């Protein structure tokens, strides 16, 4: 088992990449490279793949690994690389975890397995077995909003203490509970928020290390994070202003995963010059009103920074 990484090794904004499809239903290499290069050039602190906004649930294992390898190729060694492992059982997660590490993953995010009837102790045991068999830092994804299984703050702290390479958490529950986890872990667990950054400043005040959002709001969130780390009253006030400015758009995009995949992906595509979006079914069809709101939000995001 590896030693826990230094506390400052992981922080900042890790955009969770969208899956851009071509007209034949395959990952669009050109669009995916454009997305990676944009995130790197914008100043992202790392890159993440295979979260819910990556449409991992619409891919077979072979496609998921193909996405991991493709992004690793485009990313090179420019930034740390976090890969979500969402296979449905222990053998699948172990095999995929090893393959992701071989492809270049810096750390892994373990998603709960597709076994909704298991107990909390059994879920802790599941994560522990996987983490002990993998040689990179490990996070678990705790998302009581969108996933069927989640862990209590006490269970998360116990998992971290019993398995030292579980050094991170993708915490997507209520910010108050996430702050409780951070406090009970004594600051040794590096916690990244999610849900588009809807509670980003609250999470930072609670001790979070960063955010793993969709890339829609990358520029204002990078600016907000930089201001927060400056820690002057003036910088904090400006961070608050930026957050308030983009919050309506974040709320709109975060109402549902299908909504984010429909409008959030189009919002981001417009920022980086991708004009053709091919949806993989099942998918929410955009409406003229929804597209008009998305265009309005794009202007507000640009004005915020």
ZASE-473228 format. One record per residue (C-alpha): x, y, z; residue in one letter; residue number from 1. Coordinates in pm, whole numbers, always signed. Layout:
REM residues N
@xx = X&yy = Y&zz = Z&rest = A&nr = NUM $
...
//
This chain:
REM residues 305
@xx = +0&yy = +0&zz = +0&rest = X&nr = 1 $
@xx = +134&yy = +344&zz = -93&rest = X&nr = 2 $
@xx = +176&yy = +624&zz = +157&rest = X&nr = 3 $
@xx = -83&yy = +901&zz = +148&rest = X&nr = 4 $
@xx = +14&yy = +1184&zz = -87&rest = X&nr = 5 $
@xx = +113&yy = +1522&zz = +52&rest = X&nr = 6 $
@xx = -190&yy = +1730&zz = +142&rest = X&nr = 7 $
@xx = -119&yy = +2000&zz = -117&rest = X&nr = 8 $
@xx = -73&yy = +1752&zz = -402&rest = X&nr = 9 $
@xx = -437&yy = +1775&zz = -509&rest = X&nr = 10 $
@xx = -634&yy = +2096&zz = -537&rest = X&nr = 11 $
@xx = -809&yy = +2330&zz = -774&rest = X&nr = 12 $
@xx = -1043&yy = +2283&zz = -1069&rest = X&nr = 13 $
@xx = -1054&yy = +1948&zz = -1250&rest = X&nr = 14 $
@xx = -1310&yy = +1988&zz = -1531&rest = X&nr = 15 $
@xx = -1504&yy = +1667&zz = -1594&rest = X&nr = 16 $
@xx = -1494&yy = +1634&zz = -1970&rest = X&nr = 17 $
@xx = -1801&yy = +1597&zz = -2187&rest = X&nr = 18 $
@xx = -1823&yy = +1315&zz = -2440&rest = X&nr = 19 $
@xx = -1847&yy = +1468&zz = -2786&rest = X&nr = 20 $
@xx = -1984&yy = +1224&zz = -3044&rest = X&nr = 21 $
@xx = -1943&yy = +1224&zz = -3421&rest = X&nr = 22 $
@xx = -2216&yy = +1155&zz = -3673&rest = X&nr = 23 $
@xx = -2148&yy = +781&zz = -3655&rest = X&nr = 24 $
@xx = -2195&yy = +765&zz = -3277&rest = X&nr = 25 $
@xx = -1826&yy = +736&zz = -3191&rest = X&nr = 26 $
@xx = -1618&yy = +971&zz = -2979&rest = X&nr = 27 $
@xx = -1518&yy = +1267&zz = -3193&rest = X&nr = 28 $
@xx = -1138&yy = +1279&zz = -3168&rest = X&nr = 29 $
@xx = -1107&yy = +1634&zz = -3298&rest = X&nr = 30 $
@xx = -1370&yy = +1771&zz = -3059&rest = X&nr = 31 $
@xx = -1226&yy = +1580&zz = -2764&rest = X&nr = 32 $
@xx = -877&yy = +1714&zz = -2837&rest = X&nr = 33 $
@xx = -1018&yy = +2065&zz = -2869&rest = X&nr = 34 $
@xx = -1182&yy = +2025&zz = -2528&rest = X&nr = 35 $
@xx = -864&yy = +1899&zz = -2361&rest = X&nr = 36 $
@xx = -647&yy = +2171&zz = -2513&rest = X&nr = 37 $
@xx = -894&yy = +2441&zz = -2410&rest = X&nr = 38 $
@xx = -903&yy = +2321&zz = -2049&rest = X&nr = 39 $
@xx = -523&yy = +2306&zz = -2029&rest = X&nr = 40 $
@xx = -475&yy = +2646&zz = -2192&rest = X&nr = 41 $
@xx = -735&yy = +2801&zz = -1960&rest = X&nr = 42 $
@xx = -537&yy = +2702&zz = -1651&rest = X&nr = 43 $
@xx = -721&yy = +2396&zz = -1520&rest = X&nr = 44 $
@xx = -535&yy = +2223&zz = -1236&rest = X&nr = 45 $
@xx = -617&yy = +1875&zz = -1369&rest = X&nr = 46 $
@xx = -848&yy = +1686&zz = -1604&rest = X&nr = 47 $
@xx = -1117&yy = +1430&zz = -1511&rest = X&nr = 48 $
@xx = -1318&yy = +1184&zz = -1720&rest = X&nr = 49 $
@xx = -1602&yy = +931&zz = -1693&rest = X&nr = 50 $
@xx = -1822&yy = +1116&zz = -1449&rest = X&nr = 51 $
@xx = -2195&yy = +1145&zz = -1508&rest = X&nr = 52 $
@xx = -2148&yy = +1433&zz = -1753&rest = X&nr = 53 $
@xx = -1908&yy = +1215&zz = -1954&rest = X&nr = 54 $
@xx = -2210&yy = +990&zz = -2025&rest = X&nr = 55 $
@xx = -2021&yy = +693&zz = -1886&rest = X&nr = 56 $
@xx = -2351&yy = +513&zz = -1832&rest = X&nr = 57 $
@xx = -2414&yy = +520&zz = -2208&rest = X&nr = 58 $
@xx = -2082&yy = +349&zz = -2289&rest = X&nr = 59 $
@xx = -1966&yy = -8&zz = -2274&rest = X&nr = 60 $
@xx = -1645&yy = -87&zz = -2087&rest = X&nr = 61 $
@xx = -1447&yy = -89&zz = -2411&rest = X&nr = 62 $
@xx = -1571&yy = +260&zz = -2499&rest = X&nr = 63 $
@xx = -1499&yy = +393&zz = -2152&rest = X&nr = 64 $
@xx = -1143&yy = +268&zz = -2168&rest = X&nr = 65 $
@xx = -1113&yy = +413&zz = -2517&rest = X&nr = 66 $
@xx = -1207&yy = +753&zz = -2379&rest = X&nr = 67 $
@xx = -949&yy = +719&zz = -2100&rest = X&nr = 68 $
@xx = -677&yy = +632&zz = -2350&rest = X&nr = 69 $
@xx = -778&yy = +905&zz = -2597&rest = X&nr = 70 $
@xx = -776&yy = +1180&zz = -2335&rest = X&nr = 71 $
@xx = -445&yy = +1053&zz = -2195&rest = X&nr = 72 $
@xx = -298&yy = +1076&zz = -2544&rest = X&nr = 73 $
@xx = -415&yy = +1434&zz = -2589&rest = X&nr = 74 $
@xx = -323&yy = +1539&zz = -2235&rest = X&nr = 75 $
@xx = +24&yy = +1388&zz = -2217&rest = X&nr = 76 $
@xx = +195&yy = +1484&zz = -1894&rest = X&nr = 77 $
@xx = +69&yy = +1842&zz = -1889&rest = X&nr = 78 $
@xx = -172&yy = +1799&zz = -1595&rest = X&nr = 79 $
@xx = -277&yy = +1540&zz = -1335&rest = X&nr = 80 $
@xx = -542&yy = +1306&zz = -1472&rest = X&nr = 81 $
@xx = -833&yy = +1168&zz = -1266&rest = X&nr = 82 $
@xx = -1037&yy = +876&zz = -1401&rest = X&nr = 83 $
@xx = -1372&yy = +762&zz = -1262&rest = X&nr = 84 $
@xx = -1413&yy = +386&zz = -1229&rest = X&nr = 85 $
@xx = -1780&yy = +301&zz = -1271&rest = X&nr = 86 $
@xx = -1778&yy = -71&zz = -1350&rest = X&nr = 87 $
@xx = -2064&yy = -255&zz = -1176&rest = X&nr = 88 $
@xx = -1870&yy = -506&zz = -965&rest = X&nr = 89 $
@xx = -1541&yy = -573&zz = -787&rest = X&nr = 90 $
@xx = -1362&yy = -765&zz = -1067&rest = X&nr = 91 $
@xx = -1468&yy = -503&zz = -1319&rest = X&nr = 92 $
@xx = -1348&yy = -212&zz = -1108&rest = X&nr = 93 $
@xx = -1016&yy = -380&zz = -1038&rest = X&nr = 94 $
@xx = -954&yy = -458&zz = -1406&rest = X&nr = 95 $
@xx = -1060&yy = -111&zz = -1520&rest = X&nr = 96 $
@xx = -859&yy = +59&zz = -1246&rest = X&nr = 97 $
@xx = -541&yy = -121&zz = -1351&rest = X&nr = 98 $
@xx = -608&yy = -40&zz = -1718&rest = X&nr = 99 $
@xx = -667&yy = +329&zz = -1638&rest = X&nr = 100 $
@xx = -341&yy = +346&zz = -1443&rest = X&nr = 101 $
@xx = -160&yy = +181&zz = -1733&rest = X&nr = 102 $
@xx = -311&yy = +442&zz = -1965&rest = X&nr = 103 $
@xx = -179&yy = +726&zz = -1750&rest = X&nr = 104 $
@xx = -430&yy = +803&zz = -1473&rest = X&nr = 105 $
@xx = -275&yy = +997&zz = -1183&rest = X&nr = 106 $
@xx = -558&yy = +904&zz = -946&rest = X&nr = 107 $
@xx = -887&yy = +718&zz = -957&rest = X&nr = 108 $
@xx = -1239&yy = +801&zz = -844&rest = X&nr = 109 $
@xx = -1435&yy = +491&zz = -741&rest = X&nr = 110 $
@xx = -1808&yy = +502&zz = -801&rest = X&nr = 111 $
@xx = -2041&yy = +284&zz = -591&rest = X&nr = 112 $
@xx = -2125&yy = -49&zz = -755&rest = X&nr = 113 $
@xx = -2461&yy = -131&zz = -910&rest = X&nr = 114 $
@xx = -2582&yy = -321&zz = -601&rest = X&nr = 115 $
@xx = -2845&yy = -96&zz = -438&rest = X&nr = 116 $
@xx = -2932&yy = -342&zz = -161&rest = X&nr = 117 $
@xx = -2589&yy = -364&zz = +5&rest = X&nr = 118 $
@xx = -2532&yy = -219&zz = +353&rest = X&nr = 119 $
@xx = -2309&yy = +74&zz = +438&rest = X&nr = 120 $
@xx = -2052&yy = -160&zz = +595&rest = X&nr = 121 $
@xx = -2051&yy = -370&zz = +279&rest = X&nr = 122 $
@xx = -1997&yy = -60&zz = +65&rest = X&nr = 123 $
@xx = -1706&yy = +46&zz = +287&rest = X&nr = 124 $
@xx = -1561&yy = -302&zz = +244&rest = X&nr = 125 $
@xx = -1608&yy = -289&zz = -134&rest = X&nr = 126 $
@xx = -1421&yy = +40&zz = -166&rest = X&nr = 127 $
@xx = -1149&yy = -81&zz = +69&rest = X&nr = 128 $
@xx = -1078&yy = -398&zz = -130&rest = X&nr = 129 $
@xx = -1050&yy = -203&zz = -455&rest = X&nr = 130 $
@xx = -830&yy = +69&zz = -304&rest = X&nr = 131 $
@xx = -591&yy = -179&zz = -142&rest = X&nr = 132 $
@xx = -529&yy = -344&zz = -480&rest = X&nr = 133 $
@xx = -445&yy = -25&zz = -670&rest = X&nr = 134 $
@xx = -118&yy = +165&zz = -649&rest = X&nr = 135 $
@xx = -233&yy = +524&zz = -704&rest = X&nr = 136 $
@xx = -417&yy = +766&zz = -478&rest = X&nr = 137 $
@xx = -787&yy = +684&zz = -463&rest = X&nr = 138 $
@xx = -1101&yy = +892&zz = -422&rest = X&nr = 139 $
@xx = -1453&yy = +769&zz = -370&rest = X&nr = 140 $
@xx = -1754&yy = +939&zz = -524&rest = X&nr = 141 $
@xx = -2021&yy = +1016&zz = -268&rest = X&nr = 142 $
@xx = -2323&yy = +1154&zz = -449&rest = X&nr = 143 $
@xx = -2649&yy = +1097&zz = -259&rest = X&nr = 144 $
@xx = -2833&yy = +1316&zz = -510&rest = X&nr = 145 $
@xx = -2766&yy = +1124&zz = -833&rest = X&nr = 146 $
@xx = -2642&yy = +780&zz = -722&rest = X&nr = 147 $
@xx = -2835&yy = +508&zz = -538&rest = X&nr = 148 $
@xx = -2560&yy = +435&zz = -286&rest = X&nr = 149 $
@xx = -2377&yy = +678&zz = -61&rest = X&nr = 150 $
@xx = -2191&yy = +682&zz = +271&rest = X&nr = 151 $
@xx = -2241&yy = +878&zz = +592&rest = X&nr = 152 $
@xx = -1969&yy = +1120&zz = +710&rest = X&nr = 153 $
@xx = -1854&yy = +872&zz = +977&rest = X&nr = 154 $
@xx = -1827&yy = +589&zz = +722&rest = X&nr = 155 $
@xx = -1625&yy = +807&zz = +484&rest = X&nr = 156 $
@xx = -1382&yy = +902&zz = +761&rest = X&nr = 157 $
@xx = -1348&yy = +538&zz = +867&rest = X&nr = 158 $
@xx = -1279&yy = +435&zz = +507&rest = X&nr = 159 $
@xx = -1007&yy = +699&zz = +478&rest = X&nr = 160 $
@xx = -842&yy = +601&zz = +807&rest = X&nr = 161 $
@xx = -848&yy = +227&zz = +738&rest = X&nr = 162 $
@xx = -719&yy = +262&zz = +380&rest = X&nr = 163 $
@xx = -460&yy = +542&zz = +367&rest = X&nr = 164 $
@xx = -441&yy = +561&zz = -13&rest = X&nr = 165 $
@xx = -808&yy = +667&zz = -10&rest = X&nr = 166 $
@xx = -677&yy = +1019&zz = +23&rest = X&nr = 167 $
@xx = -950&yy = +1205&zz = -165&rest = X&nr = 168 $
@xx = -1324&yy = +1239&zz = -181&rest = X&nr = 169 $
@xx = -1552&yy = +1357&zz = -459&rest = X&nr = 170 $
@xx = -1813&yy = +1493&zz = -221&rest = X&nr = 171 $
@xx = -2139&yy = +1581&zz = -393&rest = X&nr = 172 $
@xx = -2378&yy = +1591&zz = -103&rest = X&nr = 173 $
@xx = -2485&yy = +1879&zz = +120&rest = X&nr = 174 $
@xx = -2197&yy = +2115&zz = +198&rest = X&nr = 175 $
@xx = -2264&yy = +2092&zz = +571&rest = X&nr = 176 $
@xx = -2208&yy = +1715&zz = +567&rest = X&nr = 177 $
@xx = -1898&yy = +1757&zz = +352&rest = X&nr = 178 $
@xx = -1756&yy = +2005&zz = +603&rest = X&nr = 179 $
@xx = -1825&yy = +1749&zz = +876&rest = X&nr = 180 $
@xx = -1622&yy = +1488&zz = +687&rest = X&nr = 181 $
@xx = -1332&yy = +1732&zz = +644&rest = X&nr = 182 $
@xx = -1335&yy = +1823&zz = +1014&rest = X&nr = 183 $
@xx = -1357&yy = +1464&zz = +1138&rest = X&nr = 184 $
@xx = -1073&yy = +1360&zz = +908&rest = X&nr = 185 $
@xx = -855&yy = +1631&zz = +1059&rest = X&nr = 186 $
@xx = -783&yy = +1787&zz = +720&rest = X&nr = 187 $
@xx = -605&yy = +1478&zz = +585&rest = X&nr = 188 $
@xx = -879&yy = +1396&zz = +333&rest = X&nr = 189 $
@xx = -868&yy = +1614&zz = +21&rest = X&nr = 190 $
@xx = -1227&yy = +1686&zz = -80&rest = X&nr = 191 $
@xx = -1347&yy = +1805&zz = -419&rest = X&nr = 192 $
@xx = -1701&yy = +1932&zz = -463&rest = X&nr = 193 $
@xx = -1925&yy = +1873&zz = -761&rest = X&nr = 194 $
@xx = -2274&yy = +1960&zz = -887&rest = X&nr = 195 $
@xx = -2137&yy = +2228&zz = -1115&rest = X&nr = 196 $
@xx = -2004&yy = +2435&zz = -827&rest = X&nr = 197 $
@xx = -2346&yy = +2539&zz = -701&rest = X&nr = 198 $
@xx = -2201&yy = +2559&zz = -345&rest = X&nr = 199 $
@xx = -1840&yy = +2625&zz = -443&rest = X&nr = 200 $
@xx = -1760&yy = +2908&zz = -202&rest = X&nr = 201 $
@xx = -1942&yy = +2736&zz = +83&rest = X&nr = 202 $
@xx = -1739&yy = +2423&zz = +17&rest = X&nr = 203 $
@xx = -1416&yy = +2621&zz = +19&rest = X&nr = 204 $
@xx = -1512&yy = +2782&zz = +348&rest = X&nr = 205 $
@xx = -1571&yy = +2432&zz = +482&rest = X&nr = 206 $
@xx = -1219&yy = +2323&zz = +387&rest = X&nr = 207 $
@xx = -1263&yy = +2169&zz = +41&rest = X&nr = 208 $
@xx = -958&yy = +2140&zz = -182&rest = X&nr = 209 $
@xx = -1133&yy = +2219&zz = -508&rest = X&nr = 210 $
@xx = -1404&yy = +2131&zz = -753&rest = X&nr = 211 $
@xx = -1474&yy = +1871&zz = -1022&rest = X&nr = 212 $
@xx = -1741&yy = +2040&zz = -1236&rest = X&nr = 213 $
@xx = -1847&yy = +2018&zz = -1597&rest = X&nr = 214 $
@xx = -1631&yy = +2265&zz = -1794&rest = X&nr = 215 $
@xx = -1916&yy = +2509&zz = -1872&rest = X&nr = 216 $
@xx = -1801&yy = +2763&zz = -1610&rest = X&nr = 217 $
@xx = -1429&yy = +2690&zz = -1620&rest = X&nr = 218 $
@xx = -1303&yy = +3047&zz = -1665&rest = X&nr = 219 $
@xx = -1509&yy = +3212&zz = -1387&rest = X&nr = 220 $
@xx = -1448&yy = +2920&zz = -1151&rest = X&nr = 221 $
@xx = -1073&yy = +2929&zz = -1210&rest = X&nr = 222 $
@xx = -1079&yy = +3302&zz = -1142&rest = X&nr = 223 $
@xx = -1293&yy = +3251&zz = -832&rest = X&nr = 224 $
@xx = -1056&yy = +2985&zz = -698&rest = X&nr = 225 $
@xx = -749&yy = +3201&zz = -759&rest = X&nr = 226 $
@xx = -913&yy = +3490&zz = -576&rest = X&nr = 227 $
@xx = -1007&yy = +3263&zz = -285&rest = X&nr = 228 $
@xx = -648&yy = +3149&zz = -246&rest = X&nr = 229 $
@xx = -533&yy = +3512&zz = -243&rest = X&nr = 230 $
@xx = -732&yy = +3541&zz = +81&rest = X&nr = 231 $
@xx = -747&yy = +3920&zz = +94&rest = X&nr = 232 $
@xx = -1082&yy = +4080&zz = +179&rest = X&nr = 233 $
@xx = -1091&yy = +4243&zz = -164&rest = X&nr = 234 $
@xx = -1021&yy = +3913&zz = -342&rest = X&nr = 235 $
@xx = -1285&yy = +3727&zz = -141&rest = X&nr = 236 $
@xx = -1541&yy = +3997&zz = -221&rest = X&nr = 237 $
@xx = -1463&yy = +3964&zz = -592&rest = X&nr = 238 $
@xx = -1491&yy = +3586&zz = -568&rest = X&nr = 239 $
@xx = -1835&yy = +3628&zz = -412&rest = X&nr = 240 $
@xx = -1937&yy = +3863&zz = -694&rest = X&nr = 241 $
@xx = -1830&yy = +3614&zz = -962&rest = X&nr = 242 $
@xx = -2014&yy = +3332&zz = -789&rest = X&nr = 243 $
@xx = -2334&yy = +3535&zz = -767&rest = X&nr = 244 $
@xx = -2304&yy = +3632&zz = -1133&rest = X&nr = 245 $
@xx = -2283&yy = +3275&zz = -1263&rest = X&nr = 246 $
@xx = -2504&yy = +3106&zz = -1004&rest = X&nr = 247 $
@xx = -2832&yy = +3136&zz = -1201&rest = X&nr = 248 $
@xx = -2669&yy = +2961&zz = -1496&rest = X&nr = 249 $
@xx = -2523&yy = +2691&zz = -1272&rest = X&nr = 250 $
@xx = -2866&yy = +2629&zz = -1119&rest = X&nr = 251 $
@xx = -3023&yy = +2607&zz = -1465&rest = X&nr = 252 $
@xx = -2763&yy = +2357&zz = -1588&rest = X&nr = 253 $
@xx = -2768&yy = +2151&zz = -1267&rest = X&nr = 254 $
@xx = -3141&yy = +2077&zz = -1253&rest = X&nr = 255 $
@xx = -3085&yy = +1731&zz = -1401&rest = X&nr = 256 $
@xx = -2815&yy = +1526&zz = -1571&rest = X&nr = 257 $
@xx = -3014&yy = +1511&zz = -1900&rest = X&nr = 258 $
@xx = -3055&yy = +1888&zz = -1886&rest = X&nr = 259 $
@xx = -2683&yy = +1941&zz = -1834&rest = X&nr = 260 $
@xx = -2599&yy = +1706&zz = -2119&rest = X&nr = 261 $
@xx = -2838&yy = +1894&zz = -2345&rest = X&nr = 262 $
@xx = -2776&yy = +2257&zz = -2256&rest = X&nr = 263 $
@xx = -2451&yy = +2249&zz = -2059&rest = X&nr = 264 $
@xx = -2270&yy = +2069&zz = -2337&rest = X&nr = 265 $
@xx = -2401&yy = +2320&zz = -2590&rest = X&nr = 266 $
@xx = -2304&yy = +2609&zz = -2364&rest = X&nr = 267 $
@xx = -1949&yy = +2478&zz = -2339&rest = X&nr = 268 $
@xx = -1931&yy = +2393&zz = -2710&rest = X&nr = 269 $
@xx = -2019&yy = +2752&zz = -2797&rest = X&nr = 270 $
@xx = -1729&yy = +2873&zz = -2583&rest = X&nr = 271 $
@xx = -1469&yy = +2664&zz = -2766&rest = X&nr = 272 $
@xx = -1605&yy = +2688&zz = -3119&rest = X&nr = 273 $
@xx = -1773&yy = +2349&zz = -3161&rest = X&nr = 274 $
@xx = -2084&yy = +2407&zz = -3372&rest = X&nr = 275 $
@xx = -2217&yy = +2056&zz = -3437&rest = X&nr = 276 $
@xx = -2352&yy = +1850&zz = -3145&rest = X&nr = 277 $
@xx = -2453&yy = +1487&zz = -3194&rest = X&nr = 278 $
@xx = -2646&yy = +1344&zz = -2898&rest = X&nr = 279 $
@xx = -2626&yy = +983&zz = -2791&rest = X&nr = 280 $
@xx = -2967&yy = +848&zz = -2697&rest = X&nr = 281 $
@xx = -3144&yy = +858&zz = -2464&rest = X&nr = 282 $
@xx = -3106&yy = +1233&zz = -2474&rest = X&nr = 283 $
@xx = -3311&yy = +1540&zz = -2400&rest = X&nr = 284 $
@xx = -3392&yy = +1735&zz = -2716&rest = X&nr = 285 $
@xx = -3315&yy = +2108&zz = -2695&rest = X&nr = 286 $
@xx = -3601&yy = +2356&zz = -2729&rest = X&nr = 287 $
@xx = -3584&yy = +2706&zz = -2879&rest = X&nr = 288 $
@xx = -3648&yy = +2855&zz = -2534&rest = X&nr = 289 $
@xx = -3378&yy = +2641&zz = -2373&rest = X&nr = 290 $
@xx = -3127&yy = +2738&zz = -2641&rest = X&nr = 291 $
@xx = -3217&yy = +3106&zz = -2600&rest = X&nr = 292 $
@xx = -3156&yy = +3083&zz = -2225&rest = X&nr = 293 $
@xx = -2828&yy = +2906&zz = -2289&rest = X&nr = 294 $
@xx = -2716&yy = +3185&zz = -2522&rest = X&nr = 295 $
@xx = -2811&yy = +3443&zz = -2259&rest = X&nr = 296 $
@xx = -2615&yy = +3257&zz = -1993&rest = X&nr = 297 $
@xx = -2312&yy = +3247&zz = -2225&rest = X&nr = 298 $
@xx = -2312&yy = +3627&zz = -2235&rest = X&nr = 299 $
@xx = -2342&yy = +3648&zz = -1856&rest = X&nr = 300 $
@xx = -2051&yy = +3409&zz = -1807&rest = X&nr = 301 $
@xx = -1832&yy = +3614&zz = -2040&rest = X&nr = 302 $
@xx = -1925&yy = +3932&zz = -1853&rest = X&nr = 303 $
@xx = -1855&yy = +3774&zz = -1512&rest = X&nr = 304 $
@xx = -1480&yy = +3751&zz = -1573&rest = X&nr = 305 $
//
